[in-house]
């Protein structure tokens, strides 16, 4: 029922905003009244408070600022009545986002500072930083980001800010923020691999290839040198997947071959074959598929090659590859069945 109530509230406020934007004020007023009634009828108090945040934002979008402010003033009182504490803080975190979206940055920062829970506070600061960035208040956004205690979120927020600066033709400032993002990522121990890959990907997206290559070199060095086996394998696996998405196939192959867990190398190589085939690198994909020593993964990889050849209208080659893939997979299934039978004996 809570879902039905909140959905109805959402539909009405969106309709009201559309009417207001179309200068159909009397109709907008009627629908806003209906939306307010529907929102206040939501039985779960925390859901009602969050819906009131969204309604206040809708009033603001419709240039009905007095009504928006009245709701914003009411929400903290509702939040204080909520239990347990995380429910109260979740509502206040949503209030921060709503205030920030309406340009009330000082008020949003004040509510964010009052939050005791780290997760809710970081969520609120992230919303505030995003809104400041979107408003072009880049220095204020950077200061908010620096106050975040969770490194991975700080990295993502810095990257969002750096992209905005780059888009605003402020490359020197973007460079400084990219450097802060890299430094923050570097401090995360084994998790640095994940965040440094975010940095590298973003640098590529804004056409900074030399910086991206430098970050990639550092990321690979960290991944390969991790002493803990689980951390190392998971980092290499994540590295390989990221490199596949970026089309850095030779680096991805190198990462795949560095893995030590049974089957992980072959699975990664199969994924690389699929990506190469999709990108039209059919010769490379075919050679790599045949290099996979495990029948099951080799058969799956050959299937990817065969499908790509078929799409390229190379039907004769496709048929031969797909037939071989079928035979290889059949052999793999037979071997697994025999191994299972021996275990049961």
GIVENVEN-V272184 format. One record per residue. N is the residue number from 1. PHI is phi in whole degrees, -180 to 180 (NA if undefined). Layout:
n/phi
N/PHI
N/PHI
This chain:
n/phi
1/NA
2/-58
3/-64
4/-61
5/-65
6/-67
7/-64
8/-63
9/-60
10/-62
11/-60
12/-68
13/-68
14/-65
15/-64
16/-64
17/-63
18/-61
19/-66
20/-65
21/-63
22/-84
23/62
24/-101
25/-63
26/-65
27/-67
28/-61
29/-61
30/-65
31/-73
32/-61
33/-62
34/-66
35/-64
36/-65
37/-62
38/-65
39/-68
40/-71
41/-86
42/-64
43/-76
44/-74
45/-62
46/-67
47/-65
48/-64
49/-64
50/-66
51/-64
52/-67
53/-58
54/-69
55/-68
56/-61
57/-63
58/-65
59/-59
60/-62
61/-62
62/-89
63/61
64/-110
65/-71
66/-64
67/-67
68/-62
69/-66
70/-62
71/-70
72/-59
73/-71
74/-81
75/-62
76/-59
77/-66
78/-65
79/-60
80/-65
81/-86
82/-86
83/-147
84/-75
85/-61
86/-65
87/-67
88/-62
89/-71
90/-65
91/-64
92/-65
93/-64
94/-66
95/-64
96/-57
97/-61
98/-67
99/-62
100/-65
101/-63
102/-96
103/81
104/-94
105/-69
106/-64
107/-64
108/-63
109/-63
110/-65
111/-66
112/-61
113/-66
114/-83
115/-78
116/-92
117/-76
118/-62
119/-61
120/-69
121/-65
122/-65
123/-59
124/-67
125/-65
126/-63
127/-63
128/-66
129/-62
130/-63
131/-65
132/-63
133/-62
134/-64
135/-84
136/83
137/-89
138/-68
139/-66
140/-64
141/-62
142/-61
143/-66
144/-64
145/-62
146/-64
147/-84
148/-72
149/-93
150/-93
151/-60
152/-65
153/-69
154/-63
155/-61
156/-61
157/-67
158/-60
159/-65
160/-60
161/-67
162/-61
163/-63
164/-63
165/-65
166/-61
167/-68
168/-91
169/60
170/-125
171/-64
172/-67
173/-66
174/-61
175/-60
176/-64
177/-72
178/-59
179/-65
180/-66
181/-62
182/-64
183/-63
184/-64
185/-66
186/-63
187/-84
188/-93
189/57
190/-67
191/-71
192/-60
193/-58
194/-66
195/-73
196/-65
197/-66
198/-62
199/-62
200/-60
201/-60
202/-67
203/-60
204/-66
205/-64
206/-99
207/62
208/-120
209/-64
210/-65
211/-67
212/-61
213/-64
214/-64
215/-67
216/-62
217/-59
218/-66
219/-63
220/-62
221/-61
222/-67
223/-60
224/-70
225/-97
226/-61
227/-81
228/-73
229/-61
230/-65
231/-60
232/-65
233/-64
234/-65
235/-67
236/-65
237/-63
238/-65
239/-60
240/-61
241/-63
242/-65
243/-67
244/-63
245/-60
246/-83
247/81
248/-88
249/-70
250/-66
251/-66
252/-65
253/-63
254/-61
255/-64
256/-61
257/-71
258/-82
259/-73
260/-117
261/-68
262/-58
263/87
264/-69
265/-61
266/-64
267/-63
268/-64
269/-62
270/-62
271/-66
272/-67
273/-57
274/-60
275/-68
276/-61
277/-63
278/-64
279/-87
280/90
281/-87
282/-73
283/-65
284/-64
285/-63
286/-64
287/-62
288/-67
289/-60
290/-68
291/-81
292/-75
293/-78
294/-90
295/-54
296/-58
297/-70
298/-64
299/-63
300/-64
301/-64
302/-64
303/-61
304/-62
305/-65
306/-60
307/-63
308/-68
309/-63
310/-64
311/-65
312/-85
313/63
314/-105
315/-63
316/-64
317/-65
318/-61
319/-62
320/-65
321/-66
322/-67
323/-65
324/-65
325/-62
326/-61
327/-66
328/-66
329/-68
330/-62
331/-63
332/-65
333/-65
334/-64
335/-64
336/-65
337/-64
338/-67
339/-66
340/-66
341/-62
342/-65
343/-64
344/-70
345/-68
